[in-house]
Amino acid sequence: MPAFHHFIFTEEEFKMGKKKAEEQLTNNIRKLRFFKDEMTQQALADAVGVSRQTIVAIEKAKYSPSLELAFKIARVFDTPLEEVFSYENPNTES
């Protein structure tokens, strides 16, 4: 018999899970590609081992990359991770 896992979330955790990635994680990948001899999305995808569609989704903030992929992308541009990606918590006031 398969094991069933029950998860109990607070209302805030549930709401955070529903928030779109673009509300939290932003990136400068498009700009970095432009300044790296107008690198194509395909060239970046090949360099980090993912599909072009994955790069498109990350650039559009439709997909948040794994930590490993984020570091690989930063390494391609020889740029610190925090200059490629930034996290904005929409629940904190600036």
N, CA, C and O of each residue as an XYZ file, in Angstrom:
376
protein
N       0.850     -1.181      0.000
C       0.000      0.000      0.000
C       0.894      1.243      0.000
O       1.810      1.337      0.818
N       0.646      2.199     -0.904
C       1.502      3.394     -0.962
C       1.321      4.265      0.274
O       0.248      4.320      0.875
N       2.391      4.932      0.625
C       2.342      5.850      1.767
C       1.747      7.171      1.314
O       2.064      7.665      0.232
N       0.889      7.737      2.138
C       0.300      9.034      1.835
C       0.879     10.065      2.776
O       1.015      9.823      3.975
N       1.215     11.201      2.232
C       1.770     12.281      3.032
C       0.738     13.393      3.119
O       0.165     13.817      2.116
N       0.524     13.840      4.312
C      -0.401     14.951      4.512
C       0.399     16.174      4.911
O       1.251     16.111      5.797
N       0.124     17.263      4.265
C       0.828     18.497      4.554
C      -0.169     19.513      5.089
O      -1.252     19.692      4.531
N       0.201     20.158      6.150
C      -0.633     21.197      6.718
C       0.110     22.507      6.549
O       1.238     22.662      7.017
N      -0.540     23.455      5.868
C       0.064     24.745      5.602
C      -0.674     25.835      6.364
O      -1.892     25.778      6.534
N       0.074     26.815      6.814
C      -0.581     27.994      7.358
C      -1.158     28.760      6.177
O      -0.784     28.505      5.032
N      -2.056     29.688      6.439
C      -2.643     30.479      5.362
C      -1.567     31.251      4.609
O      -1.622     31.368      3.384
N      -0.579     31.783      5.347
C       0.490     32.542      4.704
C       1.343     31.650      3.806
O       1.706     32.053      2.701
N       1.669     30.436      4.271
C       2.447     29.510      3.445
C       1.680     29.130      2.189
O       2.262     29.020      1.110
N       0.379     28.929      2.329
C      -0.450     28.593      1.175
C      -0.442     29.732      0.159
O      -0.310     29.504     -1.044
N      -0.584     30.958      0.654
C      -0.573     32.120     -0.238
C       0.780     32.266     -0.918
O       0.841     32.579     -2.107
N       1.876     32.043     -0.177
C       3.218     32.152     -0.775
C       3.382     31.136     -1.888
O       3.987     31.441     -2.916
N       2.855     29.935     -1.705
C       2.949     28.902     -2.720
C       2.211     29.267     -3.986
O       2.557     28.779     -5.062
N       1.210     30.106     -3.887
C       0.411     30.493     -5.038
C       0.962     31.720     -5.752
O       0.552     32.012     -6.876
N       1.878     32.437     -5.127
C       2.414     33.653     -5.747
C       3.240     33.296     -6.972
O       3.900     32.258     -7.010
N       3.197     34.152     -7.952
C       3.971     33.932     -9.165
C       5.438     34.236     -8.913
O       5.778     35.066     -8.071
N       6.307     33.548     -9.658
C       7.745     33.736     -9.493
C       8.164     35.174     -9.752
O       9.084     35.671     -9.104
N       7.500     35.858    -10.698
C       7.929     37.201    -11.034
C       7.700     38.189     -9.905
O       8.266     39.282     -9.925
N       6.900     37.839     -8.937
C       6.691     38.713     -7.792
C       7.865     38.626     -6.815
O       7.998     39.473     -5.932
N       8.706     37.618     -6.966
C       9.758     37.391     -5.997
C      11.159     37.388     -6.596
O      12.049     38.081     -6.102
N      11.353     36.629     -7.634
C      12.693     36.470     -8.201
C      12.775     37.218     -9.524
O      12.015     36.945    -10.454
N      13.696     38.157     -9.596
C      13.915     38.886    -10.841
C      15.321     38.578    -11.337
O      16.153     38.064    -10.589
N      15.578     38.891    -12.593
C      16.904     38.593    -13.133
C      17.309     39.613    -14.182
O      16.490     40.364    -14.713
N      18.606     39.610    -14.458
C      19.209     40.497    -15.458
C      19.790     39.706    -16.625
O      20.709     40.176    -17.296
N      19.267     38.522    -16.868
C      19.860     37.643    -17.876
C      19.830     38.266    -19.267
O      20.823     38.207    -19.992
N      18.724     38.851    -19.639
C      18.639     39.432    -20.984
C      19.703     40.510    -21.174
O      20.377     40.549    -22.204
N      19.850     41.374    -20.190
C      20.855     42.442    -20.267
C      22.262     41.851    -20.301
O      23.110     42.305    -21.069
N      22.510     40.839    -19.470
C      23.833     40.212    -19.450
C      24.152     39.539    -20.782
O      25.293     39.588    -21.243
N      23.158     38.915    -21.399
C      23.374     38.307    -22.719
C      23.728     39.372    -23.747
O      24.609     39.170    -24.582
N      23.041     40.502    -23.682
C      23.301     41.593    -24.625
C      24.752     42.073    -24.518
O      25.426     42.282    -25.527
N      25.219     42.242    -23.271
C      26.581     42.735    -23.070
C      27.650     41.666    -23.266
O      28.841     41.975    -23.273
N      27.239     40.431    -23.423
C      28.203     39.357    -23.720
C      28.095     39.036    -25.214
O      27.726     37.930    -25.609
N      28.425     40.023    -26.014
C      28.407     39.887    -27.472
C      27.055     39.419    -27.995
O      26.979     38.610    -28.920
N      25.994     39.936    -27.391
C      24.630     39.597    -27.790
C      24.420     38.089    -27.861
O      23.891     37.564    -28.841
N      24.845     37.411    -26.810
C      24.703     35.962    -26.694
C      23.234     35.566    -26.893
O      22.333     36.219    -26.367
N      23.006     34.513    -27.642
C      21.634     34.056    -27.873
C      21.152     33.228    -26.683
O      21.944     32.734    -25.880
N      19.840     33.094    -26.597
C      19.265     32.235    -25.567
C      19.739     30.802    -25.770
O      20.000     30.091    -24.800
N      19.851     30.377    -27.018
C      20.305     29.022    -27.304
C      21.747     28.816    -26.849
O      22.076     27.770    -26.290
N      22.602     29.799    -27.082
C      24.001     29.677    -26.652
C      24.090     29.569    -25.129
O      24.870     28.771    -24.609
N      23.301     30.361    -24.419
C      23.291     30.272    -22.956
C      22.754     28.918    -22.516
O      23.309     28.287    -21.616
N      21.679     28.474    -23.147
C      21.106     27.168    -22.818
C      22.127     26.056    -23.002
O      22.258     25.176    -22.152
N      22.847     26.100    -24.111
C      23.880     25.090    -24.373
C      24.980     25.148    -23.324
O      25.482     24.112    -22.888
N      25.354     26.353    -22.921
C      26.443     26.520    -21.952
C      26.091     25.979    -20.568
O      26.971     25.545    -19.825
N      24.805     26.006    -20.224
C      24.413     25.553    -18.879
C      23.666     24.220    -18.895
O      23.308     23.695    -17.841
N      23.431     23.675    -20.086
C      22.850     22.338    -20.191
C      21.344     22.252    -20.022
O      20.831     21.286    -19.456
N      20.634     23.265    -20.513
C      19.165     23.234    -20.476
C      18.631     23.595    -21.860
O      19.401     23.900    -22.771
N      17.326     23.557    -22.006
C      16.725     23.925    -23.292
C      16.601     25.447    -23.408
O      16.631     26.167    -22.410
N      16.464     25.911    -24.636
C      16.247     27.340    -24.869
C      14.956     27.781    -24.195
O      14.873     28.892    -23.671
N      13.952     26.914    -24.207
C      12.672     27.238    -23.584
C      12.818     27.485    -22.086
O      12.105     28.313    -21.519
N      13.732     26.775    -21.449
C      13.984     26.997    -20.025
C      14.564     28.384    -19.809
O      14.161     29.088    -18.883
N      15.503     28.783    -20.653
C      16.084     30.128    -20.537
C      15.013     31.186    -20.761
O      14.970     32.185    -20.043
N      14.146     30.977    -21.752
C      13.051     31.913    -22.017
C      12.182     32.061    -20.768
O      11.859     33.178    -20.365
N      11.806     30.944    -20.161
C      10.937     30.971    -18.979
C      11.617     31.658    -17.797
O      10.964     32.386    -17.049
N      12.913     31.437    -17.621
C      13.641     32.092    -16.534
C      13.703     33.594    -16.793
O      13.431     34.389    -15.894
N      14.055     33.984    -18.011
C      14.133     35.413    -18.338
C      12.808     36.121    -18.110
O      12.784     37.264    -17.653
N      11.708     35.453    -18.425
C      10.379     36.045    -18.273
C       9.831     35.886    -16.854
O       8.694     36.266    -16.577
N      10.649     35.320    -15.952
C      10.261     35.080    -14.556
C       9.033     34.184    -14.451
O       8.222     34.331    -13.538
N       8.906     33.260    -15.389
C       7.838     32.268    -15.335
C       8.321     31.004    -14.633
O       7.523     30.150    -14.246
N       9.636     30.897    -14.475
C      10.244     29.708    -13.877
C      11.424     30.153    -13.041
O      12.247     30.951    -13.489
N      11.509     29.638    -11.829
C      12.660     29.926    -10.966
C      13.654     28.791    -11.103
O      13.298     27.633    -10.881
N      14.883     29.091    -11.461
C      15.868     28.021    -11.659
C      16.288     27.405    -10.333
O      16.150     28.018     -9.275
N      16.800     26.189    -10.409
C      17.384     25.571     -9.223
C      18.606     26.389     -8.817
O      19.124     27.175     -9.611
N      19.052     26.209     -7.615
C      20.237     26.929     -7.158
C      21.448     26.567     -8.010
O      22.263     27.428     -8.343
N      21.560     25.301     -8.355
C      22.671     24.856     -9.198
C      22.640     25.557    -10.559
O      23.671     26.029    -11.038
N      21.467     25.625    -11.178
C      21.359     26.278    -12.478
C      21.622     27.773    -12.361
O      22.250     28.359    -13.242
N      21.156     28.391    -11.298
C      21.409     29.822    -11.094
C      22.916     30.088    -11.026
O      23.404     31.048    -11.622
N      23.646     29.246    -10.308
C      25.103     29.421    -10.222
C      25.763     29.190    -11.580
O      26.703     29.901    -11.934
N      25.289     28.215    -12.338
C      25.850     27.962    -13.671
C      25.654     29.175    -14.576
O      26.565     29.567    -15.306
N      24.466     29.765    -14.523
C      24.185     30.946    -15.343
C      25.103     32.095    -14.943
O      25.670     32.766    -15.805
N      25.250     32.323    -13.647
C      26.131     33.392    -13.168
C      27.571     33.147    -13.618
O      28.281     34.086    -13.977
N      27.991     31.905    -13.599
C      29.368     31.567    -13.984
C      29.611     31.860    -15.464
O      30.695     32.311    -15.835
N      28.611     31.607    -16.311
C      28.749     31.899    -17.748
C      29.076     33.372    -17.954
O      29.883     33.725    -18.814
N      28.441     34.228    -17.156
C      28.657     35.667    -17.297
C      29.787     36.190    -16.415
O      30.061     37.390    -16.390
N      30.442     35.278    -15.688
C      31.519     35.663    -14.771
C      31.050     36.811    -13.869
O      31.735     37.819    -13.690
N      29.861     36.612    -13.316
C      29.187     37.639    -12.537
C      28.680     37.024    -11.242
O      28.212     35.886    -11.254
N      28.757     37.741    -10.123
C      28.215     37.205     -8.869
C      26.719     36.900     -9.000
O      25.991     37.611     -9.693
N      26.285     35.863     -8.344
C      24.903     35.419     -8.402
C      23.915     36.550     -8.131
O      22.895     36.664     -8.810
N      24.216     37.382     -7.141
C      23.285     38.453     -6.767
C      23.214     39.573     -7.809
O      22.338     40.434     -7.728
N      24.117     39.572     -8.777
C      24.015     40.523     -9.885
C      23.227     39.953    -11.065
O      22.837     40.680    -11.979
N      23.003     38.647    -11.025
C      22.191     37.996    -12.053
C      20.744     37.889    -11.570
O      19.807     38.198    -12.306
N      20.578     37.452    -10.333
C      19.255     37.257     -9.751
C      19.108     38.095     -8.497
O      20.072     38.316     -7.764
N      17.891     38.557     -8.259
C      17.604     39.218     -6.986
C      16.241     38.765     -6.502
O      15.337     38.498     -7.293
N      16.116     38.684     -5.211
C      14.876     38.234     -4.590
C      14.194     39.412     -3.928
O      14.788     40.111     -3.107
N      12.958     39.623     -4.290
C      12.160     40.683     -3.714
C      11.028     40.042     -2.937
O      10.220     39.314     -3.514
N      10.955     40.295     -1.654
C       9.848     39.772     -0.864
C       8.716     40.798     -0.925
O       8.843     41.893     -0.378
N       7.618     40.450     -1.584
C       6.540     41.424     -1.743
C       5.831     41.754     -0.441
O       5.043     42.699     -0.392
N       6.097     40.993      0.615
C       5.427     41.235      1.896
C       6.182     42.203      2.789
O       5.684     42.587      3.847
N       7.395     42.606      2.370
C       8.160     43.551      3.191
C       8.121     44.906      2.552
O       8.147     45.036      1.328
N       8.058     45.909      3.383
C       8.047     47.286      2.865
C       9.472     47.771      2.676
O      10.353     47.465      3.479
N       9.693     48.522      1.622
C      11.040     49.048      1.344
C      11.185     50.435      1.902
O      12.246     51.046      1.770
